[in-house]
Amino acid sequence: MDIHEILQYLPHRYPFLLVDRVLTCEPGKSIEAIKNVSINEPFFNGHFPHFPVMPGVLIIEALAQAAAILSFKTMGSKPDDKSVYYFVGIDGARFKKPVFAGDQLHLHVQITRMMKSIWKYEAQARVNDQVVSEAELMCTLRAL
């Protein structure tokens, strides 16, 4: 999926859109996407000017955005203005290596459970095939 199709599946926009391309997506199973980390990212102005590191919370958010695309593809639908896809849990989040400007963040997300309206995922972010972050994510789609 290119950015034009991604924009159909995520309500996020600059500066909060954190998925640049989807490499593979197998509805009901997994997704692999990328986030190109540029020095022009607005968060680098304050985190940290002398040592620009991508905030861990934004790495988790990028994984969640990839999970949302996977979920919408699995449901065969697209988001609308009558609902929101929320985090309901983050477990076991680990940050193993920093992510710097110039890195390409590979986002790997697998569905582990779907029960009622709660989706559970195993998520991992990698740079150059090295795990930089991982977490179990739980999300739900709720009507407004």
C-alpha positions in Angstrom: 0.0 0.0 0.0 1.3 3.4 -0.8 0.6 6.6 1.2 -2.6 7.4 -0.8 -4.2 4.0 0.2 -2.9 4.3 3.8 -4.7 7.7 4.1 -7.9 5.8 3.4 -7.4 3.5 6.4 -6.1 5.9 9.0 -7.7 9.1 10.1 -4.3 10.4 11.3 -2.6 13.2 9.3 0.7 15.1 9.6 2.4 15.3 12.0 0.8 12.3 13.6 0.7 9.9 10.7 3.4 7.4 11.4 3.1 4.8 8.6 4.7 5.6 5.3 4.2 2.4 3.4 2.7 -1.1 3.9 4.9 -3.8 2.5 2.7 -6.8 3.2 -0.7 -7.3 4.7 -2.4 -10.6 5.2 -5.9 -9.8 6.6 -6.7 -11.7 9.8 -3.0 -12.4 10.4 -0.3 -9.8 10.0 1.1 -6.7 8.5 4.6 -5.3 7.8 4.9 -1.5 7.3 7.6 1.1 7.4 8.1 4.5 8.9 10.9 6.6 7.5 12.4 8.6 10.4 13.5 12.0 9.1 15.5 14.7 10.9 12.6 16.9 9.9 10.2 15.2 12.3 8.8 17.8 14.6 9.5 15.8 17.8 13.3 16.0 17.1 13.3 19.7 18.0 12.7 18.8 21.7 13.7 15.1 22.0 16.7 15.7 22.2 18.2 18.6 20.2 21.7 17.5 21.0 21.0 13.8 20.4 17.8 13.2 18.2 16.0 10.1 19.4 12.5 9.0 18.3 10.3 8.9 21.5 9.4 5.4 22.5 5.7 6.3 22.8 5.7 7.3 19.1 7.3 3.9 18.1 4.4 2.3 20.0 1.9 4.6 18.2 3.4 3.7 14.8 2.9 0.0 15.7 -0.7 0.8 16.7 -1.4 2.6 13.4 -0.1 -0.5 11.5 -2.4 -2.6 13.7 -5.3 -0.4 12.8 -4.7 -0.8 9.1 -4.5 -4.6 9.6 -7.8 -4.5 11.6 -9.7 -2.5 9.0 -8.4 -4.7 6.2 -9.5 -7.7 8.2 -13.0 -6.3 8.7 -13.2 -5.2 5.1 -14.0 -1.7 6.0 -12.5 1.8 6.4 -12.7 4.3 9.2 -15.4 6.9 9.3 -16.3 9.9 11.4 -18.8 7.9 13.5 -16.1 5.8 15.3 -12.6 5.8 16.7 -10.0 3.1 17.0 -8.7 3.3 20.6 -5.8 1.8 22.6 -7.2 -0.2 25.5 -4.0 -1.7 26.7 -0.2 -1.9 26.2 1.6 -4.7 27.9 5.2 -5.7 28.0 6.5 -2.7 26.2 10.3 -2.8 25.8 12.7 -0.4 24.2 15.9 -2.2 23.3 17.7 0.3 21.1 17.2 4.0 20.3 15.8 5.0 16.9 17.6 7.9 15.2 17.0 10.3 12.4 17.7 8.5 9.1 16.5 5.1 10.4 13.8 3.1 8.6 11.5 1.6 11.2 10.0 -1.7 10.1 6.7 -2.3 11.9 5.7 -6.0 12.3 2.2 -6.7 13.8 0.4 -10.0 14.2 -3.2 -10.5 15.4 -3.1 -12.9 18.4 -6.8 -12.6 19.4 -10.1 -11.1 18.4 -12.8 -11.3 21.0 -16.0 -9.2 20.8 -14.7 -5.7 20.0 -11.2 -6.1 21.5 -8.2 -6.9 19.2 -4.9 -8.2 20.6 -1.6 -8.0 18.8 2.0 -8.9 19.1 4.0 -6.0 17.8 7.7 -5.5 17.0 9.6 -2.6 15.6 13.0 -3.2 13.9 15.8 -1.2 12.4 18.2 -3.1 10.2 16.7 -6.4 11.3 17.4 -5.6 15.0 14.5 -5.3 17.4 14.3 -1.8 18.8 10.9 -2.1 20.5 8.2 -4.7 21.2 4.9 -4.8 23.0 1.5 -6.5 23.2 -1.2 -4.1 22.1 -4.9 -4.1 22.6 -7.3 -1.9 20.7 -11.0 -1.5 20.1 -13.3 0.2 17.6 -15.9 2.4 19.4 -18.8 4.4 18.1 -18.7 8.1 19.0 
